[in-house]
Amino acid sequence: MSSTEISPGLVVQRLPAAQRLSDYQLIAFDMDSTLINIECIDEIADAAGRKAEVAAITEAAMQGVITDFKDSLRQRVGMLRGVPVTHLEAVFQERLRLNPGALELMTAAREAGLKTLLVSGGFTFFSERVKATLGMDFARANQLDVVDGLLTGKLIDQCWGDICDGAEKRRTLLEVASLLGIDPRQAIAVGDGANDLPMMGAAGLSVAYHAKPAVRVQAQVAINQGGLDRLLEVLR
């Protein structure tokens, strides 16, 4: 597939048929390393003294080297057993920041009439706060089990299923599109890791943000430098 670098760090593999933001009705975002600057699970693991070990598994999963995301997540969450919830609060307050351009892109999308969706393989402790901060419409993520203020190393099943992996991200995008009464081709999907590819493939426009190589080459638009709002250079 030929690609064109329309400006430094902004690559378009193929232009979408719809080239105005207002041509779309929904924009879906991954959270960790896409909307925000960190992988939350790696930072939580820091409290357990296992950050390097957990981060290595996270990286392999995002690169697509580990193909069973559910198994890799259960393995990583198991390493968090005994971490106090107060550490999650510290991660949120001290380490988590919105990525550049996130607020600007969200504001532009809302003004253009799009609904906004956060769909994450991360955790509700963070996703619900990010959703509220950005004023997003929908969010889905995994829920950590907590007993007596400590993580148990397990996840809680939710009404939609057990773990939000790549397949669930795709299903969520399709579910929200159906709820809104729109065609999935009227959706934009933004992500950085291999588990974002299923939802990116279901959307009308796929955007890779500072993404892993396997994701960049499959996305229609790749933002390799700068902020999320660089998408507005493609969609007028």
URRADA-V217986 format. One record per helix or strand. SS is the DSSP state (~ for helix, > for strand). FROM is the first residue (numbers start at 0). TO is the last residue. If there is no record, write none. Layout:
# URRADA-V217986
SS/FROM/TO ; SS/FROM/TO
This chain:
# URRADA-V217986
>/3/6 ; >/9/11 ; ~/20/22 ; >/25/28 ; >/31/31 ; >/35/35 ; ~/39/47 ; ~/50/62 ; ~/68/77 ; >/83/83 ; ~/84/93 ; >/97/97 ; ~/101/110 ; >/114/122 ; ~/123/133 ; >/137/146 ; >/149/155 ; >/157/157 ; >/160/160 ; ~/165/179 ; ~/183/185 ; >/186/190 ; ~/193/201 ; >/204/208 ; ~/212/215 ; >/220/222 ; ~/227/232
